[in-house]
């Protein structure tokens, strides 16, 4: 069989998406008709957590004993939403917990600016992201920390209900926990899962379509 006739399942998984976690999360939470996920307090909480998680992945923040602090990297990321959040963290003099920052970022109404970013994503990039997540969930591709973060956030949102191609929640949570990039990201995921009491709202109004499943 030559390369031109190989089954697509034999091709390497796409590289991890260059989209930051908040944008990737909203892409995957779009409804089947392409409309954004319905607004809810649960969605805003998970979005806020995704901003903190991206800052942790980029080493801009750390978590020590549940308290968020600036990380070793201090340069701007060139992303208005992420740099805005980093600026608020840098300006806060009192030590604040992960849950405090999730609450603070939730009140900042991040969704409108992020939805503009989502609307500008090319369909091909959207498709690559879905294929990548499908490959990781099917254990055909080893997850990077960004993959594990995204899957952990989707799980916290209640958007990965078991169905053909999607493993049970214990498997998903084990995957996320094993591949998070350090204790800061792990603490953010744990706090998010505890904070999202309305996750069923997202699951009930959103169909996560992942190519290859």
Secondary structure, 3 states (H helix, E strand, C coil): CCHHHCCHHHCCCCCCCCCCHHHHHHHHCCCCCCCCCCCCHHHHHHHHHHHHHHHHHCCCEEEECCEEEECCCCCCCCCHHHHHHHHHHHHCCCCEEHHHHHHHHHCCCCHHHHHHHHHCCCHHHHHHHHHHHHHHHCCCCCCCHHHHHHHHHHHHCCCCCCECCECCHHHHHHHHHHHCCHHHHHHHHHHHHHHCCCHHHHHHHCCCCCCCC
